[in-house]
């Protein structure tokens, strides 16, 4: 499905990013794995290679354009093109608004939203030049629900949706698709650090499906939005939440 395509996935060492990098590679893409966790990034690239895929690992902080540039330059140097950009890197710390510092607010916006400004500024000129490209931004169901203790997070993810919609208008004339995904409560390895078993049961109770939603569920929609199957879709936000929020 993605044979010959070149993809960059941010936040790809764990969770949704890892599952997406793995699935895009399985579909035939050459994947550039970018994460601030150097060891994790290498482990994902090695796993892809061990399964017969092609991947290259990069360590970088998405808040710093200079640390994103090596992955972009390497993709262009090796293949001469970038076909897919999955903006997945993000953080999720909880904090009551009145106890939140300006630094905490700024960090959330920098990692979850401004990082996409950096990656898009680096990648879109090449997609526009080749008149082809797929951008997939990762937002969150929390924007539609409103969640206490996450005002900075919800604001950042609302910004992702707004960015996606507006940028689709600018990218459309250049034949570039810009869409986003709003995942629900995703079962990840790190979830135990901030979600109790009771909270996880409550997540499922809000959904239409009586099961946890996994990174692979989101990765499959990333694959769809990265492929020719979604050729006529742009500016859209697809919810992958097990039917938690229906609209």
Secondary structure, DSSP 8 states (H G I E B T S, - for coil): --TT-EEEEES-SSHHHHHHHHHHHHTT-EEEEEES-HHHHHHHHHHHHHTT-EEEEEE--TT-HHHHHHHHHHHHHHHS---EEEE---------GGG--HHHHHHHHIIIIIHHHHHHHHHHHHHHHHT-EEEEEE--THHHH--TT-HHHHHHHHHHHHHHHHHHHHHHTTTEEEEEEEE-SEE-GGGGGT--HHHHHHHHHHSSSSS-EEHHHHHHHHHHHHSGGGTT--S-EEEESTTSS--
